[in-house]
Amino acid sequence: MPRIAKETKELAFKMSDEGKTTREISEATGIKIPTLYNMFRKGAGAAAPKTVTGSIGFSPDNPFLNKAREWETVKALINKIDSLSETSRQMVFEHLAKKQS
């Protein structure tokens, strides 16, 4: 399997940032769609969710990506709360209970 040229990868990431769909990126760069999915998943870091097939782009206003980013934030908050001491954790729970009522 031949490696993808650095310039081609940079073009694909740039097009993704501009909100182009995977199909448009694939047609412009010649990179196959499954390869693009793998490339974006590896290149975007922890905030990158798995994407569904089709013409859903990697744009920042994509609702699927926004939900995934929200979930990453929630998971980070849960991990932070879990790392607190028992008394601090109890204070957080009491504070959240007051906020909901």
URPE-V316053 format. One record per residue. RES is the residue in three letters. SS is DSSP state (@ for helix, = for strand, . for the rest). PHI is phi in whole degrees, -180 to 180 (* if undefined). Layout:
BEGIN
res=RES ss=SS phi=PHI
res=RES ss=SS phi=PHI
END
This chain:
BEGIN
res=MET ss=. phi=*
res=PRO ss=. phi=-71
res=ARG ss=. phi=-76
res=ILE ss=. phi=-88
res=ALA ss=. phi=-61
res=LYS ss=@ phi=-58
res=GLU ss=@ phi=-63
res=THR ss=@ phi=-66
res=LYS ss=@ phi=-62
res=GLU ss=@ phi=-62
res=LEU ss=@ phi=-63
res=ALA ss=@ phi=-63
res=PHE ss=@ phi=-65
res=LYS ss=@ phi=-65
res=MET ss=@ phi=-64
res=SER ss=@ phi=-62
res=ASP ss=@ phi=-63
res=GLU ss=. phi=-79
res=GLY ss=. phi=92
res=LYS ss=. phi=-71
res=THR ss=. phi=-79
res=THR ss=@ phi=-63
res=ARG ss=@ phi=-64
res=GLU ss=@ phi=-63
res=ILE ss=@ phi=-64
res=SER ss=@ phi=-62
res=GLU ss=@ phi=-67
res=ALA ss=@ phi=-76
res=THR ss=@ phi=-102
res=GLY ss=. phi=84
res=ILE ss=. phi=-85
res=LYS ss=. phi=-70
res=ILE ss=@ phi=-58
res=PRO ss=@ phi=-59
res=THR ss=@ phi=-66
res=LEU ss=@ phi=-62
res=TYR ss=@ phi=-59
res=ASN ss=@ phi=-64
res=MET ss=@ phi=-64
res=PHE ss=@ phi=-70
res=ARG ss=@ phi=-65
res=LYS ss=@ phi=-76
res=GLY ss=@ phi=-81
res=ALA ss=. phi=-91
res=GLY ss=. phi=87
res=ALA ss=. phi=-68
res=ALA ss=. phi=-77
res=ALA ss=. phi=-81
res=PRO ss=. phi=-89
res=LYS ss=. phi=-75
res=THR ss=. phi=-105
res=VAL ss=. phi=-89
res=THR ss=. phi=-73
res=GLY ss=. phi=125
res=SER ss=. phi=-105
res=ILE ss=. phi=-80
res=GLY ss=. phi=-83
res=PHE ss=. phi=-101
res=SER ss=. phi=-71
res=PRO ss=. phi=-64
res=ASP ss=. phi=-94
res=ASN ss=. phi=-67
res=PRO ss=@ phi=-63
res=PHE ss=@ phi=-66
res=LEU ss=@ phi=-69
res=ASN ss=@ phi=-62
res=LYS ss=@ phi=-63
res=ALA ss=@ phi=-65
res=ARG ss=@ phi=-65
res=GLU ss=@ phi=-61
res=TRP ss=@ phi=-65
res=GLU ss=@ phi=-61
res=THR ss=@ phi=-66
res=VAL ss=@ phi=-63
res=LYS ss=@ phi=-62
res=ALA ss=@ phi=-64
res=LEU ss=@ phi=-66
res=ILE ss=@ phi=-61
res=ASN ss=@ phi=-62
res=LYS ss=@ phi=-65
res=ILE ss=@ phi=-64
res=ASP ss=@ phi=-63
res=SER ss=. phi=-82
res=LEU ss=. phi=-75
res=SER ss=. phi=-69
res=GLU ss=@ phi=-60
res=THR ss=@ phi=-68
res=SER ss=@ phi=-65
res=ARG ss=@ phi=-63
res=GLN ss=@ phi=-63
res=MET ss=@ phi=-64
res=VAL ss=@ phi=-63
res=PHE ss=@ phi=-62
res=GLU ss=@ phi=-64
res=HIS ss=@ phi=-63
res=LEU ss=@ phi=-66
res=ALA ss=@ phi=-65
res=LYS ss=@ phi=-65
res=LYS ss=@ phi=-63
res=GLN ss=@ phi=-78
res=SER ss=. phi=-92
END
